[in-house]
Amino acid sequence: MKDDAFKIVASVGLLLGGATGIAGTFAPTAAMRGLLWGIDGTSLVIAAVLLSLIFLRSGHEQVAGGFLVFAFGQCLVLASAGMTLEAGAPIFGAGAALWAAGLALVSLSASLPVVARLIGLAAALLLAVPAVGILSGEPVNALSKPLPFGAYPVLVATMLAWIWTLWKRPPALA
């Protein structure tokens, strides 16, 4: 697959993942939520792995590693998609912790524009808070308010910034 094909598939994956992820948070049934979050998770894993390859090829190892960590987190979140919110909470918490770590790795690199980095760091923080809560035994799940529920729009904004970066400011060789 050539770089433009990687960019197209990664961009579509981010868009589809963001749209179905948000839609899943408002799904009227648990079955519909699970299906939408399954599409979301699969799309985001594919996108994050391709982004990792794109940035690795261009010599941006930290960003590439961050996208891989994000993908690992998304795999965990995907594993909890078909579970009840309460049953899946520990798996979601571990995934959210990896999301936050991956977002931080990507966002702390000077390879991305400042705006994309700031949005990504905000998403990392907003996801780290409920991850710590879940992993320390607090009764928090994927739809708890204010967090992580309020983190999802910031996460989607981060993904839109990644798409913009990919097409308007592609990674140059380091």
C-alpha positions as CSV (number, residue, x, y, z in Angstrom):
1,M,0.0,0.0,0.0
2,K,1.4,3.4,-1.0
3,D,1.5,6.4,1.4
4,D,-1.5,8.1,-0.1
5,A,-3.5,4.9,0.3
6,F,-2.4,4.7,3.9
7,K,-3.5,8.3,4.4
8,I,-6.9,7.6,2.8
9,V,-7.6,4.5,4.9
10,A,-6.3,6.1,8.1
11,S,-8.4,9.2,7.5
12,V,-11.5,7.1,6.8
13,G,-10.8,5.0,9.8
14,L,-10.5,8.0,12.1
15,L,-13.7,9.6,10.6
16,L,-15.7,6.3,10.8
17,G,-14.4,5.6,14.3
18,G,-15.1,9.1,15.6
19,A,-18.6,9.1,14.1
20,T,-19.6,5.6,15.3
21,G,-18.0,6.1,18.7
22,I,-20.1,9.2,19.4
23,A,-23.2,7.6,17.9
24,G,-22.6,4.6,20.2
25,T,-22.7,6.8,23.3
26,F,-26.2,7.9,22.4
27,A,-27.4,4.5,21.1
28,P,-30.9,3.5,22.3
29,T,-30.0,-0.1,23.2
30,A,-27.0,-1.9,24.5
31,A,-26.9,-4.1,21.4
32,M,-26.8,-1.1,19.1
33,R,-24.1,0.5,21.3
34,G,-22.0,-2.6,21.2
35,L,-22.3,-2.8,17.4
36,L,-21.4,0.9,16.9
37,W,-18.5,0.7,19.4
38,G,-17.3,-2.4,17.6
39,I,-17.2,-0.6,14.3
40,D,-15.6,2.4,16.1
41,G,-12.9,0.3,17.7
42,T,-12.0,-1.7,14.6
43,S,-11.8,1.4,12.5
44,L,-9.6,3.2,15.1
45,V,-7.2,0.2,15.5
46,I,-6.7,0.1,11.7
47,A,-6.2,3.9,11.5
48,A,-3.8,4.1,14.4
49,V,-1.6,1.2,13.1
50,L,-1.4,2.9,9.7
51,L,-0.6,6.2,11.2
52,S,2.1,4.5,13.2
53,L,3.6,3.1,9.9
54,I,3.3,6.5,8.2
55,F,5.2,8.3,11.0
56,L,7.7,5.5,11.5
57,R,8.6,5.6,7.8
58,S,9.2,9.4,8.1
59,G,11.5,9.0,11.0
60,H,9.1,10.1,13.8
61,E,9.5,7.2,16.2
62,Q,7.9,8.8,19.2
63,V,4.7,9.6,17.3
64,A,4.7,6.2,15.7
65,G,5.1,4.6,19.1
66,G,2.3,6.8,20.5
67,F,-0.1,5.6,17.8
68,L,0.8,2.0,18.6
69,V,0.1,2.5,22.3
70,F,-3.2,4.2,21.3
71,A,-4.0,1.2,19.1
72,F,-3.3,-1.2,22.0
73,G,-5.6,0.8,24.2
74,Q,-8.3,0.8,21.5
75,C,-8.0,-3.0,21.3
76,L,-8.9,-3.2,25.0
77,V,-11.8,-0.8,24.6
78,L,-13.0,-2.8,21.6
79,A,-12.9,-6.0,23.8
80,S,-15.4,-4.4,26.1
81,A,-17.7,-3.1,23.4
82,G,-20.3,-5.9,23.6
83,M,-20.2,-6.2,27.4
84,T,-22.5,-4.4,29.9
85,L,-21.0,-1.1,31.0
86,E,-20.4,-2.4,34.5
87,A,-18.8,-5.7,33.4
88,G,-16.6,-4.0,30.8
89,A,-15.5,-1.1,33.1
90,P,-12.1,-2.6,34.2
91,I,-11.2,-3.4,30.6
92,F,-12.3,0.0,29.4
93,G,-10.3,1.6,32.2
94,A,-7.1,-0.2,31.1
95,G,-7.9,0.8,27.5
96,A,-8.5,4.5,28.5
97,A,-5.2,4.5,30.3
98,L,-3.4,3.4,27.2
99,W,-5.4,5.9,25.1
100,A,-4.2,8.6,27.4
101,A,-0.6,7.4,27.3
102,G,-0.7,7.1,23.5
103,L,-2.2,10.5,23.1
104,A,0.4,12.0,25.3
105,L,3.3,10.4,23.4
106,V,1.9,11.7,20.1
107,S,1.1,15.1,21.5
108,L,4.4,15.7,23.2
109,S,6.3,15.4,19.9
110,A,7.1,18.6,17.9
111,S,6.1,16.6,14.8
112,L,2.5,17.8,15.0
113,P,1.2,21.4,14.8
114,V,0.7,23.1,18.2
115,V,-3.1,23.1,18.0
116,A,-3.2,19.3,17.3
117,R,-0.8,18.8,20.2
118,L,-2.8,20.9,22.7
119,I,-6.1,19.2,21.8
120,G,-4.4,15.8,22.1
121,L,-3.0,16.6,25.5
122,A,-6.4,17.8,26.7
123,A,-7.9,14.5,25.5
124,A,-5.1,12.6,27.2
125,L,-5.8,14.3,30.5
126,L,-9.6,13.9,30.2
127,L,-9.2,10.2,29.6
128,A,-6.5,9.7,32.2
129,V,-8.7,10.9,35.1
130,P,-11.5,8.3,34.7
131,A,-8.9,5.6,33.8
132,V,-7.2,6.2,37.2
133,G,-10.6,6.2,38.9
134,I,-11.7,2.9,37.3
135,L,-8.3,1.2,38.0
136,S,-8.5,2.3,41.6
137,G,-11.9,0.8,42.0
138,E,-14.3,3.8,41.6
139,P,-17.7,2.9,40.1
140,V,-17.0,4.6,36.7
141,N,-17.8,3.2,33.3
142,A,-17.5,4.2,29.7
143,L,-20.6,6.4,29.9
144,S,-20.1,8.0,33.3
145,K,-20.5,11.8,33.4
146,P,-18.8,14.1,33.5
147,L,-15.8,11.9,32.5
148,P,-15.1,9.9,30.4
149,F,-18.4,11.0,28.6
150,G,-17.1,14.6,28.2
151,A,-13.8,13.4,26.9
152,Y,-15.2,11.9,23.7
153,P,-15.8,15.1,21.8
154,V,-12.2,16.2,22.6
155,L,-10.9,12.8,21.5
156,V,-12.8,13.2,18.2
157,A,-11.4,16.7,17.8
158,T,-7.9,15.2,18.3
159,M,-8.6,12.7,15.5
160,L,-9.8,15.5,13.2
161,A,-6.6,17.4,13.9
162,W,-4.6,14.2,13.1
163,I,-6.4,14.0,9.7
164,W,-5.7,17.7,9.0
165,T,-2.1,17.1,9.9
166,L,-1.8,14.1,7.7
167,W,-3.1,16.0,4.6
168,K,-2.0,19.6,5.2
169,R,1.2,19.1,7.1
170,P,2.4,15.5,6.3
171,P,5.3,14.2,8.3
172,A,8.6,15.1,6.7
173,L,11.7,12.9,7.1
174,A,13.3,13.6,10.4
